[in-house]
């Protein structure tokens, strides 16, 4: 198991950041790392909601919401992937702050595919994922600011 953590301070309210995150099926509308997304369950928010994501430049994710605390925390389990060296994972998005200032944290725990090769690739994957989540947070800030 591997883990990474990133965070970003944003000049926008927690409720505005939450509104973007809570639109769970539509992440592709604002996240440049996702080319297509859609709900795969009747639920579109809250625990049990599921989605499919096509990633740029390649790969897919199947995800399930496993934690939902409005304006505070969203926990998403990565159930399966294609064309990625990640087998499963869980990402926690945490929001803190007051007024028009929000700190958004990302804690990502994941398991690699491919046995020893996957474990050897771990440090490189950590760096790529850290860059990816920093891009995600920049896109999230832009979307929250544009309302």
N, C-alpha and C positions, 0 to 999 in steps of 0.2 A: 504494500500500500504506500502511496506517495501523497504529498499534500503541498499546496501552495496557498499563499494569502496575499491579497492586494487590497488597497483601499484608495478612495478618492473623495476629497472634499468638494462639494458642489454648491454653488450659490442659488439653491432652489429648495423649496420646502420638502419635508419628508412625504407629505401627501401627494405632491406632484411626482416624486420619484416612484412612490408606491403605485400610482395610477398607471405608469408605464409598465412596471414589472407585473402588475396584476392582470394586464391584458395578455394573459399567458399564451394563447394560441397565435398571437400576431407579432411575435418577436421579429419576424423578417421585415416588418414595416419600418423598423428603426435600427436594427443591429446589422451593420455592414458585413459581419461574419456569417450571416444566415441568408441564403438566397430564397428560401421558401419555407413556410411553416404553416401548420394547420392542426386543429384539434383532432384527436383520435378517440375522444370520449364524449359522452353527453355533457359531462361537467366541463365548464370552460374556466372555472376558477375554484380555488380551495383544494383541500386534500382529495386525491383521487383523479384530478384533472390530468389528462395526458395530451402530449403533442408529439408531432414528427417535425424534425428540422433537417433541411438540406443545407450543408455547410459550403462555404467558399474556401478553397477552390474545389474541394471534393469531400465526400463522406456524408454520413447521416447519423442522426441521434433519435432515439425514442426515449422520452422523458416523462416522469410522473411527479406531480406535486405531492410531497410528503409532509410539509410543514407550511403553515399559513397563519401569520400573525399580522393583520393589516397595519401598515405604516411602521412595522418593526422588523419582520423577518419572513423570508420566503426560502423554503428548502426544496430543492429539485433533485430527484434521483435520476441518474442516467442508467436506463435499463439495458440498452444495447446500442452498439455502434456498427457502422460499416465503413470500410476503408480507412479506419483510424487505429492507432496502436493502443487505444484505451478500451478495456473490456467493460467496466462499470465505474460509476462514480457518484458522488453526491456533492452538490454545490449549495452553500448557504449564503444568501444575500442578506446582510444585516444593515439596518438604517438607524442612525442616531443623529442627534442635533436638535436645534431649536430654531424657530422662525424660518428665515430664508437661507439657512445653512444646514446642509445634510452631509454627513459622512457615510458613504456606502462602502461596506466591506464585503469582500468575496473570499470565502474559505472553500477550497476545493480539495476533496479527497478522492483519489482514484486508484484503480487497479489496471496495470498494463496487460496487454495480450503478449503472446509469443514467448512465455517462459523467461529463460535467462536473457535472451536477446532484448525482450521488453524491459527487463530490469536494468540492463546495461544502457538502454536508451533513456532511462529515467531522468538524469540531469538535463539532457537536451530537451526532453518533453516538458520538464518544469519550466525552462526558459521560454519555450514557445507558448505554453499555456499562460504564463505570466504576461507575456506581450499581448496575447489574445484577450485576456480578461481586462488588461488596461485599455485596450481598444474598445471592448464592450462597455466599460465604465464611461469612456469619453462619449460613445454613442448614446448611452443612457442619459447622461447629463444633457446632451443636445436635445434629445427627445423630451425630457422633463421640462427644459426651458421653453421649448416651443409649444408645450401644452397640447 
